[in-house]
Amino acid sequence: MNPAHTDKTSKSLIYKKLRRSIIMRHRDSGERLNVEAIAQEYNTSVTPVRDALQMLSHEGLVIIKPRSGYFVNSITLKQLRDLLDIRRTLEMSAVERAALRVSEEQIQEMRTIHAGYTGDDDESYDRYTDENRRFHYLLAKASGNNELADMVARLHDQLARFMVMRRAGRTMEVTHKLIVDALHSHDAETARQALLEDIDRAHEAILDNIMEDSKDWHL
């Protein structure tokens, strides 16, 4: 097999596995990620491991410290609150614009994101998290502002390990349908209210979980 192809496959697999382990909190905030150990675990060279960690650093899940290595990014309660506040501000602006500009093609794309509830296992919640990120990205993209959409996507990357705390696998699709239905009717106020309720419930659940388990975070 072509070594370059093998490294590319390994990078994708390692990225996916590491990302899931961080999102599902199987790795502690601030934990050092040993490149050699991960390479040995996946029976590969260190190159695809470093590539995967670089990808995760772009999402804000991993931090690279010069001469020290790779670490699961830690976050303070103040930083988390700031990120949640930014998310609310950006998405509320996006939904109001989207209600006026959304196309039929965008509506259909948002309606077909979810693959349905499959349980509360790690693999399912990994998928739910990706679907949630994509939904909110597409909603922001429907505003007509691609930079805004990219900012929303990056925020969801940074917040992924917190968003999963809501455990909304059973309700996410229903909640998103309410938003899409309002967008389809170009009803800005109903879309805004549905999104605001979704955001506020998520943020409340995140902060409640954080405060109950603050020992795991740098608060």
N, C-alpha and C positions, 0 to 999 in steps of 0.2 A: 504494500500500500504506500502511496505517496506520503512521505513524512509531513509535508506541509498540510495535506488534507487531514492527517491524523491529529496534528496540533490544533487545527481549526475545530475539529470535532471535540477534542479534549477541552479546549477553551470554552466552548458552548456548554458542555456538560458541567464543567467545574463552576462556571458562572451561575448556571441554574441551581445547582446543588447548594453552593455557598449562599446565594441570595435567599433561597428558601430557608436555610438554617438561621440566617440573621433575622429575616422577617418573622419566623415562628419562634424566635428567641431561644433557639437551642445554643446560640453563642452569646456570651455575656457582653454587655456594653463595655467597651474599652479592652476587650480580649485581644491578645496578640494572635495574628494569623501566621503560622509558621509555613513558609513557602515550601521548604523541603519536605515537611511532614505531609502537606497536602498533595504534593507531587507523588510521594510514595504511596499515599492512600489511593490515588487514581492511576498509579502505574504509568506515569508520564514524566516528561521533563519539567523543569521549573518554568520554562518559557510560557506555556499556555496558562499556568497558574498565575504568573505575574500579569498576563494579559487579562485574565478574568478579574483579578483584583483591581486592575486599572479601570475596567468597566464599572465595577461596583463603586469605585471612588468617585466616578463621574455622577453616580446616582446619590452620593452623599451617605452611602451605607458603610463605606470603608474609608479610613483616613490613612494617608501615607506620610510617615514621619521620616525625614532624611536621617540616614545612619541608624535608624531604629527598627524600621520595618512597617508592616501593615497591621492595622488595628480596626476592630469594629468601632465605628464612630460613636462616641458618647455624646450625650446632649443634656443640657441643663433644663430645668423646668421652665425657666424664662425663655430659652431658645425655642422650646416646644410650643409654648403659648404664642410666641411671636410668629412661628410658622403657621399655626392654626389660624391666627388672626389675618395673616397675609392671604392664606387660602380663602377665607371667607370673603375678604375684600375683592380679590381677583375674580372668584367664581360668581359672586353676585353681580359684578359688572358684566361678566361674560353672558350670563343667562338673559339679562335684559336686552342686550344686543342680539343674542341668538334668536330670541322670540320674534324679532323683526326680520331677520335675514336668513333663517334656516331654510335649507332646500329639502325637497322631498327625498332626494338621495341621502342626505345626511340623517333625516328622520329614520329612514329604513336601516341605515347602518347602525344607528344607536339602538334600534329595536332588536337587532340580531346579535348583539354583543354577548349576551349571557347564554351559557350552555346549561343552565338549570342547577338546582341544588343536588349535590351528590354526597353530602355528609359533612362531618366536622373534622375530618382528617387533614393532615398537613398539606397533602397534594391538592385537595379541594380548596383549602383556604389560600394556597398559593395562586390557584387559578382565579378565585373570587377577587383577590387583590389586584391581579392583572386586569381583570374585566372592569373593575371599579375605576382603575387608573385610565383605561381606554375610554370608558364612558365619559368621564369628566374632561378628558382631553378633547374628545369629539364635540362635547357640548361647548367648550371654549372655542374650538376651531369654527364652530357654526356662527360665532360672533363676527367672523370675517377678519379677525386679528390673529395672524399666525404666531406672532411673538407672544401674545397673551396665552395662546394654547400651549406653546412650548414651556412657558413659565409654570403653568398649571401642571403640566406633565412632570416637570422637575420637582415641584413641591410634593406631588404624590409619590415620587421615588423616595424622597427624603422621609416622608411620613409613612411609608409602607408598613414598617414594623409596628407602628402605632395604630394605623387604620385597622389592622387585623384584630386588634383588641375588642373592637365592637362586636365581633362574632355575628355579623349580619348576613351570613350565608343564606338563611331562609327568607329574609325580607328584602334584600338588596334589589332583586329584579322587580319586585312590586313597587318599591320606592322610586326606582328609576323610570318605571312605566308612567307614573303620575307626572313626572317632569316632562317626559317625551310627549305625552298626550297634550299637555298644555302648550308645549312648543309647536306641536302640529297645528293647534288651533290659533297660533300666534297670540296666545293669551299671556302677555308678559307678567302680569300681576300674579296669576295662578302659578306660573312656572317659577317665578321668584319665590313665592311662599313655599312651594313644594321643595325647592332646593334648599332654602334657608332651614326648613325643618329637618331635612336630611343632614345638613352640615352640623347643625346644633346638636342633634342626637348623637352623631358620631363624635364630636368634640367632647361632649359631656361624658360619654362612655370611656373615651381615651383617658381623660383627666381623672375620672373616678378610679380606673384601673391603676394608673400611675401612682396615685396617692395611697392606694391600698398596698402597693408593692414597691414602694420608693427605694428600698434597699438595692434594687437592681439597676437603679439609674443614678446619675450624678446630679442630684437635685439640690 
